[in-house]
Amino acid sequence: MNRMISYYLVISLASIAYGMYSCSSAGAMKERCRLKTGEYLRHPEQLLSRFNLLETELKVQMSKVTVGGWLELDRRTYNGKLGGPTWRVRPGDVISVRLINQLSAESEVKRRNNSLQKANSTNLYLQGLHVSPKVNDITVEVAPGKKKTYSYKIGCDHPAGTYWYHPHYDGSALFQTLSGMAGMIVVEDNFKSPDDPKSIIHYSCPLHCDREVHLLFQPSLLYKIDQTGMSFARVQKKIGDRFRNREKLSDGRTVEEWLMGRQNDISLYTTNGQVQPTIRIEQGKKMRFRLVNAGGVHVLEIQSPSSCKVEEIARDGIYLPSPIVPRGGKSILPQGSTMDWLIKCNKKGNFKINSSPNIRENPGIGRASRYRGMLARLEVVENPKRSFLKSIVATFHEEAPVSLPPLPDYMRNLKGLSQSHVTGKFVVEACVNNIINRDKYEANAEASYRMPLDGVEEWSLLNADSSNSHTVHLQTNHFQIVSYNTYTGPVSIATRDGVTFVDQSRQLCQDSGPTPSSVSLKKGGVSQTDYQPYQGQGTVPVGQWRNTILLPPLSNITVRLQPSQYTGDVLVGSQNLLRSDYGMKMKIKITKKGYRSKLIIKKGGLPGTCRSRDFYPTTMNSRPMGKAEFEGFFDWIYGLKPEYKKKYGDQRYLSSIYAVFLRQYKHSAHTGDHLKNFFQWAYTKFPGYRKFYGDQSYLAELYDYYLFTHVTDIRRHKRE
């Protein structure tokens, strides 16, 4: 099939009378009619690669866009439309984008770091794609009147899937994305055996484009102030935007004032630039929906349409092992995430695609911004041209299971690997006041962590916020969810100076923030709150891959990743773009093979700890240890806790037993997990030891911390 043939026909039928307005477009701006809904869905322009190259231009410009049939808004856009064109590429292609910033410098307001600023400076970020961070660099500024050509090489083994692009310049990422600057990227499936009748390619472009539907969800009309205080008009004011829709209406109010009025309830997402459009599909025909939460504001909790069978087949561009039915009939789509559905509706009729939050169904989402409202309508019609016999054959075909392609080698299953394969450990700690790892982002600061290519990394993703969930995104590399653990770390409390910490018994931590005098314990809830660590299984099943994950309040999630192909600086931080603009992100450096993972300790203490003696996960399996280190460990213990030696006696003799253990099992390297094996061995060989001394396997965590703080070569870095 010629790939230059248009994949989609724009349906130019009359609008359905779900949300008709009763006055002409010419008078609508003055008379404030209801927004028009129910138009048939239009797909964005489709740009296709040719001869392994997709070459295109994105013009960033002020445009007057019409929404809801009559509402005219001044917006910053890509090529003059809400939502940019869709890019369709294949593994091995090159995407060449000429980004032309046609905005003026008049609105440029330079403020302090980590604030909303520079409304007309921009850049380009491809979210979810495994491409070089040296090209996909958010620190680049394309100033007003400037242009830049980006060239992204898609690897030959890149996963086929749904991704998206948007601006991510520090200070204006939220504002420009809310304005409508976003677009979808599709890496098409590339199968060696397209004749497989179960293959997903039979529900996808380029062979079966009639079965594919693109849904770009954008928070284009967020004017009514929500529970978090979010409103596009407020963002415009804070960033100093002079295009604020101040045209006068017949009653003397401005369009902006009318949009923000509570009685109008203008808090709407657009879908492909339309308000609640109608998706028309055929009864009994299995379709593939590609969904993108292109907002950076809300979590979408998308209810499966009634009388339709929905299966999730991919998340964040990565295929699942097999199609799964959404838990509770609802798909959770965090900020910046993508998802692919297989959907088949056996009943004719009109249905809704809603985002329907319910705290009882998904308590792990916490007090995040959770959008409630209709995203689109679904019209299911029968095919009058299909005969009875063809209907039977088609039903058999549509009910057949679908096989999904395997993942590339660099996304092998890491969950089952033993600790001996783990080459580095790191902690990501989300806190109140847009703090991550006890600090805020500085573009010129040293990376918080260094990890080598092809090493197996094990990270602990912690949320020290007792009220709000946080959505965390990692650039370039996806990660696999390994386990959900009970959170035992400190609780972050907002202060005038930023943040301080208390333990879960509500006692102030040491060396982890401002002095106690700057903390209002009563207002912070410390004196009256019983903290409840998260005990659930989150919104992502163990074993799945993501590049964006929602962390429930007071949660601890273990993930693993294996950096591959690309070195350079990558960012990990909040996918809530308001928090990101306010500094909730940090830099991680991927180094060449052969280097050891290295943590750079900064001001505020080790993330996840409350006091200096608290456990911090680390990996020591790259360096041999022996009897001397074990003796030094107990010397350290006796210095830290003199009462330990008094209660249990001098246990340095264990170093001799430990040496026997090392010789017998030929271990030349060890971590705390290795020490647990030693105690298990010792209890078996000397049963009286456990009876006399008790179970001391908890020393394994202290041993990890001792090795980390006394043996490794760690740079302790304190900023001025």
C-alpha positions as semicolon CSV with decimal commas, in nm:
position;residue;x (nm);y (nm);z (nm)
1;M;0,000;0,000;0,000
2;N;0,135;0,339;-0,090
3;R;0,217;0,512;0,240
4;M;0,158;0,850;0,079
5;I;-0,214;0,781;0,052
6;S;-0,394;0,975;0,323
7;Y;-0,471;0,751;0,619
8;Y;-0,778;0,933;0,730
9;L;-1,072;1,094;0,561
10;V;-1,202;1,399;0,740
11;I;-1,568;1,338;0,807
12;S;-1,760;1,644;0,693
13;L;-2,105;1,545;0,807
14;A;-2,348;1,763;0,992
15;S;-2,301;1,798;1,367
16;I;-2,502;1,585;1,604
17;A;-2,748;1,779;1,809
18;Y;-2,602;1,695;2,150
19;G;-2,480;2,042;2,231
20;M;-2,620;2,270;1,967
21;Y;-2,616;2,640;2,025
22;S;-2,907;2,856;1,920
23;C;-2,742;3,166;1,782
24;S;-2,519;3,242;1,488
25;S;-2,141;3,231;1,513
26;A;-2,125;3,599;1,432
27;G;-2,316;3,694;1,746
28;A;-2,196;3,419;1,969
29;M;-1,900;3,605;2,119
30;K;-2,135;3,881;2,232
31;E;-2,425;3,662;2,343
32;R;-2,224;3,385;2,516
33;C;-2,398;3,082;2,366
34;R;-2,332;2,728;2,482
35;L;-2,021;2,568;2,340
36;K;-2,089;2,344;2,046
37;T;-2,020;1,975;2,111
38;G;-2,080;1,649;1,931
39;E;-1,906;1,727;1,601
40;Y;-1,760;1,422;1,436
41;L;-1,399;1,360;1,533
42;R;-1,133;1,508;1,306
43;H;-0,788;1,356;1,297
44;P;-0,486;1,587;1,294
45;E;-0,275;1,613;0,980
46;Q;-0,073;1,293;0,928
47;L;0,294;1,336;0,833
48;L;0,463;1,019;0,708
49;S;0,828;0,929;0,678
50;R;0,966;0,860;0,330
51;F;1,287;0,668;0,264
52;N;1,359;0,655;0,639
53;L;1,320;1,031;0,685
54;L;1,044;1,247;0,825
55;E;1,124;1,610;0,753
56;T;0,889;1,879;0,879
57;E;0,852;2,230;1,020
58;L;0,686;2,341;1,341
59;K;0,599;2,708;1,350
60;V;0,539;2,843;1,699
61;Q;0,300;3,133;1,646
62;M;0,020;3,336;1,797
63;S;-0,307;3,217;1,646
64;K;-0,673;3,289;1,689
65;V;-0,834;2,947;1,729
66;T;-1,206;2,874;1,734
67;V;-1,333;2,624;1,991
68;G;-1,683;2,500;2,050
69;G;-1,821;2,648;1,731
70;W;-1,780;3,014;1,820
71;L;-1,536;3,082;2,105
72;E;-1,230;3,260;1,965
73;L;-0,913;3,242;2,174
74;D;-0,563;3,383;2,126
75;R;-0,324;3,093;2,171
76;R;0,035;2,995;2,109
77;T;0,018;2,702;1,870
78;Y;0,207;2,472;1,640
79;N;0,125;2,572;1,282
80;G;-0,185;2,766;1,384
81;K;-0,391;2,481;1,536
82;L;-0,480;2,336;1,875
83;G;-0,266;2,025;1,860
84;G;0,013;1,978;1,611
85;P;0,032;1,725;1,327
86;T;0,080;1,355;1,396
87;W;0,419;1,215;1,299
88;R;0,422;0,856;1,173
89;V;0,764;0,692;1,160
90;R;0,921;0,347;1,169
91;P;1,217;0,200;1,357
92;G;1,538;0,314;1,188
93;D;1,392;0,645;1,067
94;V;1,526;0,994;1,128
95;I;1,294;1,275;1,241
96;S;1,420;1,614;1,126
97;V;1,223;1,906;1,271
98;R;1,284;2,271;1,197
99;L;1,141;2,458;1,496
100;I;1,070;2,821;1,404
101;N;0,979;3,054;1,689
102;Q;0,767;3,330;1,534
103;L;0,661;3,476;1,869
104;S;0,763;3,827;1,965
105;A;0,986;3,924;2,255
106;E;0,729;4,164;2,399
107;S;0,593;3,920;2,654
108;E;0,931;3,797;2,775
109;V;0,945;3,846;3,152
110;K;1,260;3,720;3,327
111;R;1,199;3,622;3,687
112;R;1,384;3,417;3,944
113;N;1,461;3,052;3,872
114;N;1,191;2,791;3,923
115;S;0,898;3,017;3,844
116;L;0,663;3,080;3,554
117;Q;0,854;3,300;3,311
118;K;0,961;3,365;2,951
119;A;0,625;3,294;2,790
120;N;0,763;3,313;2,435
121;S;1,081;3,109;2,472
122;T;1,039;2,749;2,369
123;N;1,205;2,422;2,267
124;L;1,101;2,072;2,164
125;Y;1,083;1,755;2,372
126;L;0,991;1,408;2,245
127;Q;0,835;1,226;2,537
128;G;0,881;0,852;2,571
129;L;1,105;0,802;2,269
130;H;1,436;0,625;2,326
131;V;1,657;0,883;2,156
132;S;1,976;1,064;2,247
133;P;1,931;1,309;2,538
134;K;2,199;1,525;2,379
135;V;1,945;1,604;2,107
136;N;1,629;1,568;2,315
137;D;1,757;1,837;2,552
138;I;1,511;2,051;2,750
139;T;1,779;2,300;2,856
140;V;1,801;2,437;2,499
141;E;1,627;2,772;2,448
142;V;1,480;2,873;2,114
143;A;1,420;3,241;2,181
144;P;1,160;3,458;2,004
145;G;1,258;3,512;1,641
146;K;1,504;3,220;1,645
147;K;1,496;2,877;1,487
148;K;1,659;2,540;1,547
149;T;1,673;2,212;1,356
150;Y;1,643;1,896;1,562
151;S;1,751;1,560;1,420
152;Y;1,637;1,250;1,610
153;K;1,760;0,904;1,512
154;I;1,507;0,629;1,590
155;G;1,687;0,303;1,665
156;C;1,625;0,000;1,447
157;D;1,506;-0,192;1,755
158;H;1,293;0,093;1,891
159;P;0,959;-0,026;2,036
160;A;0,658;0,047;1,816
161;G;0,406;0,254;2,006
162;T;0,233;0,582;2,087
163;Y;0,438;0,882;2,201
164;W;0,403;1,260;2,191
165;Y;0,593;1,588;2,160
166;H;0,557;1,921;2,339
167;P;0,761;2,222;2,458
168;H;0,958;2,175;2,778
169;Y;1,153;2,496;2,827
170;D;1,202;2,563;3,198
171;G;0,946;2,820;3,315
172;S;0,708;2,808;3,018
173;A;0,647;2,434;2,968
174;L;0,311;2,434;3,147
175;F;0,189;2,758;2,988
176;Q;0,269;2,659;2,631
177;T;0,132;2,306;2,670
178;L;-0,194;2,442;2,816
179;S;-0,205;2,683;2,524
180;G;-0,229;2,387;2,288
181;M;0,128;2,306;2,181
182;A;0,142;1,927;2,163
183;G;0,121;1,650;1,905
184;M;0,122;1,271;1,873
185;I;0,404;1,049;1,749
186;V;0,337;0,698;1,623
187;V;0,621;0,451;1,574
188;E;0,456;0,199;1,346
189;D;0,467;-0,175;1,398
190;N;0,730;-0,351;1,196
191;F;0,655;-0,723;1,185
192;K;0,857;-0,991;1,012
193;S;0,548;-1,211;0,977
194;P;0,253;-0,987;0,882
195;D;0,057;-1,297;0,778
196;D;0,001;-1,394;1,142
197;P;-0,379;-1,358;1,178
198;K;-0,346;-1,276;1,548
199;S;-0,095;-0,996;1,496
200;I;-0,173;-0,645;1,621
201;I;-0,079;-0,516;1,276
202;H;-0,429;-0,618;1,160
203;Y;-0,569;-0,341;1,381
204;S;-0,311;-0,076;1,299
205;C;-0,171;0,146;1,028
206;P;-0,027;0,125;0,771
207;L;-0,228;-0,180;0,658
208;H;-0,553;-0,122;0,846
209;C;-0,586;0,250;0,911
210;D;-0,965;0,220;0,914
211;R;-0,929;0,055;1,255
212;E;-0,709;0,319;1,416
213;V;-0,836;0,623;1,608
214;H;-0,612;0,896;1,755
215;L;-0,723;1,083;2,067
216;L;-0,507;1,373;2,179
217;F;-0,653;1,495;2,510
218;Q;-0,551;1,854;2,588
219;P;-0,659;2,075;2,884
220;S;-0,732;2,361;2,644
221;L;-1,024;2,517;2,833
222;L;-0,925;2,510;3,200
223;Y;-1,076;2,838;3,314
224;K;-1,291;2,749;3,614
225;I;-1,056;2,739;3,914
226;D;-1,026;2,379;4,034
227;Q;-0,954;2,242;4,382
228;T;-0,579;2,296;4,337
229;G;-0,619;2,658;4,226
230;M;-0,534;2,577;3,864
231;S;-0,677;2,800;3,591
232;F;-0,529;2,888;3,253
233;A;-0,619;3,254;3,312
234;R;-0,419;3,249;3,637
235;V;-0,121;3,096;3,458
236;Q;-0,147;3,366;3,191
237;K;-0,142;3,635;3,458
238;K;0,153;3,488;3,646
239;I;0,367;3,449;3,337
240;G;0,284;3,799;3,210
241;D;0,089;3,706;2,898
242;R;-0,074;4,006;2,730
243;F;-0,308;3,792;2,514
244;R;-0,573;3,731;2,777
245;N;-0,904;3,750;2,589
246;R;-1,024;4,081;2,727
247;E;-1,279;4,149;2,456
248;K;-1,593;4,305;2,601
249;L;-1,924;4,117;2,607
250;S;-2,271;4,268;2,596
251;D;-2,297;4,272;2,978
252;G;-1,967;4,456;3,020
253;R;-1,760;4,158;3,131
254;T;-1,457;4,037;2,939
255;V;-1,444;3,698;2,770
256;E;-1,187;3,593;3,029
257;E;-1,417;3,689;3,317
258;W;-1,703;3,498;3,157
259;L;-1,485;3,191;3,105
260;M;-1,379;3,194;3,471
261;G;-1,734;3,229;3,601
262;R;-1,831;2,939;3,826
263;Q;-2,179;2,918;3,679
264;N;-2,038;2,849;3,331
265;D;-1,829;2,551;3,440
266;I;-1,568;2,606;3,168
267;S;-1,318;2,341;3,272
268;L;-1,290;2,127;2,963
269;Y;-1,047;1,911;2,776
270;T;-1,042;1,919;2,400
271;T;-0,995;1,603;2,197
272;N;-0,804;1,664;1,873
273;G;-0,886;2,033;1,924
274;Q;-1,263;1,973;1,953
275;V;-1,499;1,987;2,251
276;Q;-1,648;1,645;2,325
277;P;-1,642;1,522;1,964
278;T;-1,821;1,210;1,844
279;I;-1,619;0,903;1,747
280;R;-1,812;0,690;1,499
281;I;-1,727;0,318;1,486
282;E;-1,888;0,008;1,344
283;Q;-2,078;-0,236;1,564
284;G;-1,875;-0,549;1,642
285;K;-1,558;-0,417;1,478
286;K;-1,244;-0,423;1,690
287;M;-1,065;-0,089;1,687
288;R;-0,734;0,044;1,814
289;F;-0,753;0,372;2,006
290;R;-0,431;0,563;2,072
291;L;-0,477;0,794;2,373
292;V;-0,244;1,071;2,494
293;N;-0,288;1,274;2,813
294;A;-0,114;1,577;2,662
295;G;-0,170;1,813;2,949
296;G;0,075;1,787;3,233
297;V;-0,200;1,886;3,477
298;H;-0,459;1,619;3,555
299;V;-0,476;1,247;3,605
300;L;-0,741;1,105;3,370
301;E;-0,945;0,811;3,497
302;I;-1,110;0,693;3,178
303;Q;-1,416;0,477;3,218
304;S;-1,464;0,204;2,958
305;P;-1,778;0,287;2,757
306;S;-2,077;0,076;2,856
307;S;-2,159;-0,223;2,632
308;C;-1,802;-0,218;2,496
309;K;-1,515;-0,454;2,565
310;V;-1,194;-0,262;2,630
311;E;-0,845;-0,408;2,664
312;E;-0,523;-0,220;2,732
313;I;-0,241;-0,333;2,503
314;A;0,033;-0,071;2,554
315;R;0,143;0,193;2,804
316;D;0,388;0,478;2,750
317;G;0,464;0,333;2,407
318;I;0,554;-0,014;2,540
319;Y;0,345;-0,321;2,460
320;L;0,212;-0,525;2,751
321;P;0,281;-0,901;2,754
322;S;-0,084;-0,956;2,657
323;P;-0,405;-0,751;2,644
324;I;-0,558;-0,684;2,986
325;V;-0,900;-0,559;3,093
326;P;-0,870;-0,232;3,292
327;R;-0,903;-0,281;3,664
328;G;-1,255;-0,188;3,767
329;G;-1,334;-0,093;3,408
330;K;-1,125;0,221;3,438
331;S;-0,789;0,310;3,280
332;I;-0,568;0,544;3,483
333;L;-0,377;0,783;3,256
334;P;-0,139;1,005;3,457
335;Q;-0,012;1,338;3,329
336;G;0,197;1,297;3,015
337;S;0,120;0,926;2,973
338;T;0,002;0,740;2,665
339;M;-0,211;0,429;2,632
340;D;-0,341;0,202;2,357
341;W;-0,684;0,038;2,372
342;L;-0,842;-0,241;2,177
343;I;-1,214;-0,169;2,188
344;K;-1,511;-0,356;2,043
345;C;-1,875;-0,254;2,094
346;N;-2,138;-0,518;2,023
347;K;-2,437;-0,293;2,089
348;K;-2,554;-0,005;1,874
349;G;-2,608;0,327;2,043
350;N;-2,452;0,641;2,179
351;F;-2,206;0,619;2,467
352;K;-1,967;0,847;2,655
353;I;-1,595;0,840;2,718
354;N;-1,564;1,006;3,057
355;S;-1,291;1,075;3,307
356;S;-1,463;0,971;3,631
357;P;-1,251;0,997;3,947
358;N;-1,356;0,799;4,251
359;I;-1,140;0,812;4,564
360;R;-1,278;0,481;4,688
361;E;-1,181;0,301;4,369
362;N;-0,832;0,450;4,342
363;P;-0,717;0,574;4,684
364;G;-0,356;0,562;4,568
365;I;-0,409;0,866;4,347
366;G;-0,460;1,077;4,659
367;R;-0,522;1,447;4,625
368;A;-0,377;1,480;4,279
369;S;-0,549;1,695;4,019
370;R;-0,813;1,449;3,900
371;Y;-1,018;1,559;3,601
372;R;-1,391;1,494;3,598
373;G;-1,576;1,539;3,273
374;M;-1,658;1,408;2,928
375;L;-1,373;1,366;2,683
376;A;-1,563;1,235;2,381
377;R;-1,880;1,062;2,266
378;L;-1,897;0,724;2,098
379;E;-2,151;0,645;1,828
380;V;-2,177;0,274;1,742
381;V;-2,354;0,199;1,413
382;E;-2,418;-0,118;1,218
383;N;-2,273;-0,187;0,876
384;P;-2,570;-0,211;0,635
385;K;-2,352;-0,365;0,362
386;R;-2,251;-0,669;0,565
387;S;-2,445;-0,989;0,494
388;F;-2,551;-1,237;0,759
389;L;-2,278;-1,485;0,657
390;K;-2,012;-1,216;0,652
391;S;-2,128;-1,104;0,995
392;I;-2,071;-1,453;1,136
393;V;-1,724;-1,475;0,981
394;A;-1,640;-1,124;1,101
395;T;-1,757;-1,204;1,453
396;F;-1,527;-1,506;1,465
397;H;-1,237;-1,291;1,346
398;E;-1,308;-1,005;1,587
399;E;-1,330;-1,240;1,887
400;A;-0,992;-1,400;1,815
401;P;-0,717;-1,318;2,066
402;V;-0,452;-1,067;1,964
403;S;-0,080;-1,133;1,999
404;L;0,151;-0,848;2,095
405;P;0,514;-0,818;1,981
406;P;0,809;-0,883;2,215
407;L;1,015;-0,604;2,366
408;P;1,369;-0,520;2,249
409;D;1,669;-0,685;2,416
410;Y;1,750;-0,377;2,622
411;M;1,408;-0,413;2,789
412;R;1,462;-0,770;2,909
413;N;1,290;-0,885;3,226
414;L;1,489;-0,734;3,514
415;K;1,246;-0,818;3,792
416;G;1,372;-1,171;3,848
417;L;1,743;-1,086;3,858
418;S;1,924;-1,144;4,187
419;Q;2,092;-0,862;4,374
420;S;2,429;-0,977;4,244
421;H;2,328;-0,844;3,901
422;V;2,240;-0,498;4,033
423;T;2,521;-0,251;3,968
424;G;2,373;0,064;4,122
425;K;2,101;0,184;4,355
426;F;1,941;0,526;4,382
427;V;1,656;0,691;4,568
428;V;1,412;0,942;4,417
429;E;1,220;1,123;4,692
430;A;0,921;1,346;4,607
431;C;0,825;1,600;4,873
432;V;0,589;1,890;4,937
433;N;0,665;2,239;4,803
434;N;0,791;2,099;4,471
435;I;1,105;1,957;4,630
436;I;1,275;1,646;4,492
437;N;1,568;1,480;4,671
438;R;1,584;1,769;4,922
439;D;1,653;2,029;4,655
440;K;1,520;2,221;4,354
441;Y;1,644;2,219;3,999
442;E;1,939;2,426;3,881
443;A;2,038;2,391;3,518
444;N;2,411;2,430;3,588
445;A;2,421;2,210;3,897
446;E;2,613;1,884;3,908
447;A;2,418;1,567;3,837
448;S;2,269;1,406;4,147
449;Y;2,364;1,057;4,032
450;R;2,580;0,888;3,770
451;M;2,509;0,549;3,617
452;P;2,689;0,355;3,343
453;L;2,547;0,222;3,020
454;D;2,415;-0,135;3,032
455;G;2,429;-0,156;3,411
456;V;2,124;-0,282;3,600
457;E;1,993;-0,002;3,818
458;E;1,755;-0,052;4,111
459;W;1,578;0,264;4,222
460;S;1,348;0,333;4,515
461;L;1,077;0,582;4,416
462;L;0,952;0,741;4,738
463;N;0,672;0,986;4,805
464;A;0,728;1,166;5,135
465;D;0,410;1,371;5,086
466;S;0,132;1,247;5,315
467;S;-0,154;1,406;5,116
468;N;-0,070;1,429;4,746
469;S;0,038;1,178;4,489
470;H;0,322;1,279;4,257
471;T;0,370;1,174;3,895
472;V;0,738;1,107;3,822
473;H;0,886;1,087;3,471
474;L;1,227;0,958;3,359
475;Q;1,374;1,083;3,033
476;T;1,514;0,849;2,764
477;N;1,488;0,511;2,943
478;H;1,183;0,319;3,058
479;F;1,183;0,132;3,389
480;Q;1,020;-0,190;3,509
481;I;0,811;-0,203;3,826
482;V;0,960;-0,460;4,065
483;S;0,767;-0,427;4,391
484;Y;0,548;-0,210;4,613
485;N;0,692;-0,177;4,963
486;T;0,576;-0,033;5,293
487;Y;0,700;0,323;5,327
488;T;0,910;0,363;5,643
489;G;1,075;0,696;5,564
490;P;1,011;1,048;5,689
491;V;0,715;1,274;5,614
492;S;0,783;1,608;5,443
493;I;0,627;1,919;5,596
494;A;0,600;2,250;5,411
495;T;0,776;2,548;5,571
496;R;0,847;2,907;5,477
497;D;1,200;2,795;5,389
498;G;1,091;2,502;5,176
499;V;1,055;2,172;5,359
500;T;1,145;1,990;5,676
501;F;1,085;1,632;5,784
502;V;0,937;1,437;6,071
503;D;0,941;1,066;6,130
504;Q;0,616;0,873;6,133
505;S;0,590;0,913;6,511
506;R;0,583;1,291;6,444
507;Q;0,931;1,368;6,581
508;L;1,144;1,618;6,391
509;C;1,427;1,469;6,188
510;Q;1,785;1,585;6,215
511;D;1,988;1,743;5,935
512;S;1,704;1,721;5,686
513;G;1,576;2,074;5,652
514;P;1,518;2,401;5,838
515;T;1,551;2,433;6,212
516;P;1,244;2,344;6,421
517;S;1,174;2,711;6,492
518;S;1,067;2,762;6,131
519;V;0,810;2,482;6,143
520;S;0,449;2,525;6,247
521;L;0,380;2,176;6,377
522;K;0,012;2,245;6,429
523;K;-0,048;2,388;6,082
524;G;0,167;2,118;5,927
525;G;-0,054;1,856;6,085
526;V;0,234;1,695;6,273
527;S;0,075;1,716;6,615
528;Q;-0,261;1,580;6,510
529;T;-0,204;1,338;6,222
530;D;-0,157;0,963;6,230
531;Y;0,039;0,891;5,915
532;Q;-0,078;0,593;5,713
533;P;0,183;0,457;5,469
534;Y;0,039;0,333;5,141
535;Q;-0,031;-0,042;5,144
536;G;-0,179;-0,098;4,796
537;Q;-0,046;-0,210;4,460
538;G;-0,053;0,129;4,289
539;T;-0,184;0,194;3,941
540;V;0,082;-0,008;3,756
541;P;0,103;-0,388;3,788
542;V;0,438;-0,536;3,892
543;G;0,643;-0,635;3,588
544;Q;0,513;-0,368;3,349
545;W;0,730;-0,097;3,194
546;R;0,673;0,278;3,215
547;N;0,855;0,607;3,178
548;T;0,595;0,786;3,392
549;I;0,445;0,657;3,716
550;L;0,211;0,793;3,979
551;L;0,344;0,767;4,337
552;P;0,067;0,739;4,599
553;P;0,107;0,940;4,923
554;L;0,369;0,786;5,154
555;S;0,462;0,512;4,911
556;N;0,775;0,318;4,824
557;I;0,803;0,159;4,478
558;T;1,107;-0,037;4,360
559;V;1,185;-0,016;3,988
560;R;1,472;-0,137;3,773
561;L;1,615;-0,003;3,449
562;Q;1,908;-0,066;3,220
563;P;2,040;0,248;3,046
564;S;2,125;0,161;2,689
565;Q;2,276;0,316;2,376
566;Y;2,287;0,682;2,483
567;T;2,505;0,874;2,728
568;G;2,443;1,225;2,854
569;D;2,234;1,417;3,103
570;V;1,873;1,308;3,153
571;L;1,609;1,448;3,383
572;V;1,392;1,278;3,638
573;G;1,115;1,482;3,793
574;S;0,751;1,567;3,817
575;Q;0,533;1,521;3,510
576;N;0,295;1,776;3,657
577;L;0,435;2,058;3,445
578;L;0,347;2,325;3,701
579;R;0,559;2,146;3,961
580;S;0,830;2,093;3,701
581;D;0,840;2,464;3,615
582;Y;0,864;2,534;3,988
583;G;1,180;2,322;4,012
584;M;1,068;1,965;4,086
585;K;1,325;1,788;3,871
586;M;1,690;1,689;3,885
587;K;1,972;1,588;3,657
588;I;2,107;1,233;3,619
589;K;2,416;1,154;3,410
590;I;2,451;0,838;3,202
591;T;2,821;0,754;3,158
592;K;3,010;0,512;2,938
593;K;3,040;0,144;3,016
594;G;3,287;0,047;3,286
595;Y;3,222;0,340;3,517
596;R;3,074;0,277;3,859
597;S;2,745;0,424;3,973
598;K;2,806;0,725;4,193
599;L;2,583;0,928;4,421
600;I;2,655;1,298;4,470
601;I;2,540;1,390;4,821
602;K;2,396;1,738;4,845
603;K;2,253;1,961;5,116
604;G;1,965;1,824;5,321
605;G;2,077;1,468;5,390
606;L;2,020;1,143;5,206
607;P;1,677;1,112;5,044
608;G;1,447;0,874;5,229
609;T;1,630;0,912;5,560
610;C;1,536;1,099;5,873
611;R;1,857;1,073;6,075
612;S;2,220;1,008;5,993
613;R;2,203;0,645;6,111
614;D;1,904;0,558;5,892
615;F;1,940;0,298;5,620
616;Y;2,011;0,415;5,265
617;P;2,011;0,152;4,988
618;T;2,334;0,105;4,800
619;T;2,515;-0,164;4,607
620;M;2,868;-0,275;4,689
621;N;2,900;-0,579;4,466
622;S;3,165;-0,417;4,250
623;R;3,427;-0,428;4,525
624;P;3,564;-0,726;4,727
625;M;3,513;-0,723;5,105
626;G;3,642;-0,950;5,377
627;K;3,723;-1,006;5,742
628;A;3,875;-0,661;5,803
629;E;3,565;-0,477;5,680
630;F;3,345;-0,699;5,897
631;E;3,552;-0,618;6,209
632;G;3,538;-0,250;6,119
633;F;3,162;-0,278;6,090
634;F;3,127;-0,388;6,453
635;D;3,372;-0,123;6,570
636;W;3,146;0,129;6,399
637;I;2,835;-0,025;6,559
638;Y;2,990;-0,006;6,909
639;G;3,084;0,357;6,852
640;L;2,736;0,444;6,730
641;K;2,555;0,242;6,999
642;P;2,776;0,166;7,302
643;E;2,482;-0,006;7,469
644;Y;2,486;-0,268;7,196
645;K;2,822;-0,407;7,309
646;K;2,716;-0,393;7,674
647;K;2,396;-0,587;7,604
648;Y;2,526;-0,851;7,364
649;G;2,898;-0,860;7,433
650;D;3,185;-0,827;7,189
651;Q;3,078;-0,995;6,866
652;R;3,384;-0,925;6,658
653;Y;3,457;-1,294;6,682
654;L;3,186;-1,328;6,417
655;S;3,441;-1,205;6,165
656;S;3,617;-1,541;6,188
657;I;3,292;-1,727;6,123
658;Y;3,223;-1,484;5,843
659;A;3,559;-1,560;5,684
660;V;3,470;-1,931;5,687
661;F;3,141;-1,846;5,521
662;L;3,318;-1,649;5,247
663;R;3,565;-1,932;5,180
664;Q;3,297;-2,199;5,179
665;Y;3,069;-2,016;4,935
666;K;3,345;-1,844;4,737
667;H;3,190;-1,499;4,774
668;S;3,428;-1,213;4,698
669;A;3,174;-0,933;4,720
670;H;2,880;-0,862;4,941
671;T;2,601;-0,627;5,033
672;G;2,342;-0,622;5,308
673;D;2,152;-0,894;5,121
674;H;2,468;-1,102;5,130
675;L;2,489;-1,050;5,507
676;K;2,136;-1,187;5,542
677;N;2,261;-1,503;5,374
678;F;2,544;-1,515;5,626
679;F;2,308;-1,501;5,924
680;Q;2,086;-1,767;5,773
681;W;2,392;-1,985;5,730
682;A;2,515;-1,910;6,083
683;Y;2,178;-1,993;6,241
684;T;2,178;-2,327;6,060
685;K;2,537;-2,413;6,153
686;F;2,511;-2,281;6,510
687;P;2,144;-2,314;6,620
688;G;2,221;-2,182;6,967
689;Y;2,330;-1,847;6,823
690;R;1,980;-1,735;6,731
691;K;1,842;-1,858;7,062
692;F;2,104;-1,669;7,263
693;Y;2,136;-1,349;7,061
694;G;1,806;-1,332;6,877
695;D;1,751;-1,268;6,506
696;Q;2,005;-1,007;6,402
697;S;1,943;-1,011;6,028
698;Y;1,835;-0,648;6,061
699;L;2,208;-0,572;6,078
700;A;2,210;-0,624;5,702
701;E;2,067;-0,278;5,646
702;L;2,319;-0,119;5,881
703;Y;2,594;-0,309;5,705
704;D;2,488;-0,163;5,369
705;Y;2,493;0,184;5,517
706;Y;2,832;0,126;5,681
707;L;2,990;0,012;5,354
708;F;2,833;0,304;5,173
709;T;2,959;0,569;5,416
710;H;3,298;0,423;5,512
711;V;3,433;0,227;5,217
712;T;3,310;0,372;4,889
713;D;3,462;0,670;4,717
714;I;3,176;0,918;4,741
715;R;3,206;1,284;4,677
716;R;3,031;1,480;4,948
717;H;2,919;1,795;4,779
718;K;2,762;2,088;4,964
719;R;2,646;2,386;4,771
720;E;2,712;2,738;4,886
